[in-house]
Amino acid sequence: MEQISDERQYVLDQKQKDNYPLTNQISQDFEDDTHIYRIVRLGKESVKIMQDLKWEQRLLKEREWRRLKVYQSRGWLHYAIFEKEPYVLLFKRKIKKNKRS
């Protein structure tokens, strides 16, 4: 396997960062029978924080994704890692049943 020099890696990282939005972007919600889902694409500042903390390859707890400036109501769970794009966070939460039904 080819070794990538620190300088070359820095250049690759800088080019990749140009592809990130300036701020976090949250998709419209979508759902199935049991859960509501949403996708959050991290902005440049949040990507930098995530890289510094080396959080790319694990699921985040609520206090961690809030540190990345992901602002959403309570009850959301970071449930999956999109391997090809670790700076895209996949969230879900249970659908609350209407008590009158």
Phi, psi and chi 1 to 4 in degrees:
 res  aa     phi    psi   chi1   chi2   chi3   chi4
   1 MET       -  138.0 -179.0  178.2  -90.6      -
   2 GLU   -73.4  133.5  178.3 -172.1   -4.2      -
   3 GLN   -83.6  136.7  -69.0  -74.7  -13.1      -
   4 ILE  -104.2  126.3  -61.9  176.4      -      -
   5 SER   -66.3  156.5   70.3      -      -      -
   6 ASP   -58.5  -40.8  -72.3  -17.0      -      -
   7 GLU   -64.5  -44.4 -176.1  178.1  -36.7      -
   8 ARG   -65.9  -40.0 -175.3  169.7  168.9 -146.6
   9 GLN   -62.9  -39.5 -175.8   62.2   48.0      -
  10 TYR   -61.0  -44.3  175.8   79.1      -      -
  11 VAL   -63.0  -42.9  170.0      -      -      -
  12 LEU   -63.3  -42.0  -69.3  172.2      -      -
  13 ASP   -62.6  -42.1  -72.6  -15.7      -      -
  14 GLN   -63.6  -42.3  -69.3  -54.8  109.8      -
  15 LYS   -63.6  -41.1  -74.9 -178.6 -179.2  177.5
  16 GLN   -66.3  -38.1 -170.5  175.6   13.2      -
  17 LYS   -62.2  -28.5  -80.3 -176.9 -173.3  176.6
  18 ASP   -63.9  -19.3  -69.3  -20.2      -      -
  19 ASN   -83.7  -10.5  -64.8  -32.9      -      -
  20 TYR   -87.9  146.8  -60.0  120.0      -      -
  21 PRO   -68.5  163.9   22.8  -29.8      -      -
  22 LEU   -67.5  -38.0  -69.6  175.9      -      -
  23 THR  -125.5  165.6   60.0      -      -      -
  24 ASN   -62.4  142.0  -65.1  -17.6      -      -
  25 GLN  -119.8  130.6  -63.6  176.6  -21.1      -
  26 ILE  -112.6  130.9  -61.9  177.6      -      -
  27 SER   -73.3  170.0   71.8      -      -      -
  28 GLN   -69.8  150.5  -70.9 -172.0  -26.9      -
  29 ASP   -73.0  149.7  -65.4  -13.3      -      -
  30 PHE  -139.5  159.8   51.7   98.9      -      -
  31 GLU  -146.1  164.0   59.1 -173.3   67.1      -
  32 ASP  -122.2 -157.6   61.4   16.7      -      -
  33 ASP   -69.3  -24.4  -67.9  -20.9      -      -
  34 THR  -119.5  -23.4   58.9      -      -      -
  35 HIS  -135.2  155.9  -70.5   87.4      -      -
  36 ILE  -104.7  139.1  -59.1  170.5      -      -
  37 TYR  -122.9  153.8  -59.0   90.1      -      -
  38 ARG  -153.2  157.3   76.4  172.1   40.7  151.7
  39 ILE  -119.2  133.4  -60.5  167.1      -      -
  40 VAL  -117.4  122.9  175.8      -      -      -
  41 ARG  -100.0  118.3 -174.3  168.0 -178.4 -130.6
  42 LEU   -72.3  143.7  -63.6  178.6      -      -
  43 GLY   -84.0  174.0      -      -      -      -
  44 LYS   -55.0  -45.8  -69.4 -179.6 -177.3 -171.6
  45 GLU   -64.5  -41.8 -173.6  176.3  -16.5      -
  46 SER   -68.6  -36.8  -63.2      -      -      -
  47 VAL   -61.4  -43.0  167.6      -      -      -
  48 LYS   -61.4  -44.7  171.0  100.6  173.9   76.9
  49 ILE   -60.4  -45.8  -65.8  167.3      -      -
  50 MET   -62.3  -41.4 -169.2  175.8 -148.3      -
  51 GLN   -65.6  -43.6  -71.8  172.8  -25.2      -
  52 ASP   -60.6  -36.1  -69.5  -13.8      -      -
  53 LEU   -90.9   -3.1  -63.7  170.0      -      -
  54 LYS    55.1   49.4  -60.7 -174.6 -179.2   -4.8
  55 TRP   -98.9    9.4  -74.5   -9.1      -      -
  56 GLU   -64.7  -29.8  -66.6   97.4  -27.6      -
  57 GLN  -110.4   30.1  -62.9  -58.1  -42.0      -
  58 ARG  -149.2  159.8   66.2 -178.8 -172.0   83.6
  59 LEU   -74.5  143.7  -63.5  174.9      -      -
  60 LEU  -101.9  144.1  -56.4  177.9      -      -
  61 LYS   -80.9  164.1  -63.1  175.8 -177.3  170.3
  62 GLU   -56.6  -44.3 -177.0  172.8  -15.0      -
  63 ARG   -63.0  -27.8   65.1 -179.1  164.7   72.9
  64 GLU   -76.6  -47.5  -66.2  169.8  -28.2      -
  65 TRP   -69.1  -26.7   51.8 -101.9      -      -
  66 ARG   -68.1  -32.9  -72.1 -164.8 -175.4  -81.1
  67 ARG   -63.6  -26.2 -170.9  170.1  174.5 -173.4
  68 LEU   -84.2   10.4  -62.2  174.0      -      -
  69 LYS    67.2   33.0  -57.3  179.4 -174.2 -138.8
  70 VAL   -92.5  110.5  175.4      -      -      -
  71 TYR  -109.4  114.3  -57.6  117.5      -      -
  72 GLN  -154.0  165.0   51.6 -169.2   -3.2      -
  73 SER   -63.4  164.4   58.5      -      -      -
  74 ARG   -67.6  156.6  -64.9 -172.0 -172.6  -85.5
  75 GLY   103.1   -6.4      -      -      -      -
  76 TRP   -83.1  141.2  -71.7   96.1      -      -
  77 LEU  -120.9  126.4  174.4   69.3      -      -
  78 HIS   -75.8  106.9  179.2 -147.1      -      -
  79 TYR  -109.1  -11.8   74.8   95.9      -      -
  80 ALA  -155.5  153.4      -      -      -      -
  81 ILE  -108.8  126.8  -62.8  168.7      -      -
  82 PHE   -87.1   99.5 -174.3   44.4      -      -
  83 GLU   -54.6  -40.3 -167.2  173.6  -44.5      -
  84 LYS   -72.4  -24.8  -57.8 -122.1 -176.2 -136.8
  85 GLU  -136.9   85.5  -85.6 -162.7   74.1      -
  86 PRO   -66.9  -10.0   23.2  -31.3      -      -
  87 TYR   -96.1   14.6  -52.4  113.2      -      -
  88 VAL  -110.7  115.9  172.6      -      -      -
  89 LEU  -100.6  134.1  -52.4 -178.8      -      -
  90 LEU  -105.4  123.6  -53.8  171.8      -      -
  91 PHE  -119.9  154.1  -71.9   93.1      -      -
  92 LYS  -148.2  160.1   70.9  177.3 -178.1  179.4
  93 ARG  -151.8  152.9   74.1  172.7  177.4 -170.8
  94 LYS   -68.2  145.2  -72.3 -170.0  175.8 -171.3
  95 ILE   -77.1  128.6  -65.9  175.8      -      -
  96 LYS   -80.3  129.5  -65.2  179.1 -176.9  176.4
  97 LYS   -77.0  140.4  -57.8 -129.5 -178.4 -148.1
  98 ASN   -69.5  125.2 -172.3  -16.1      -      -
  99 LYS   -68.0  -20.5  -67.5 -178.8 -179.4  178.1
 100 ARG   -81.6  -14.4  -67.9 -172.4 -132.5  171.0
 101 SER   -68.4      -  -55.0      -      -      -
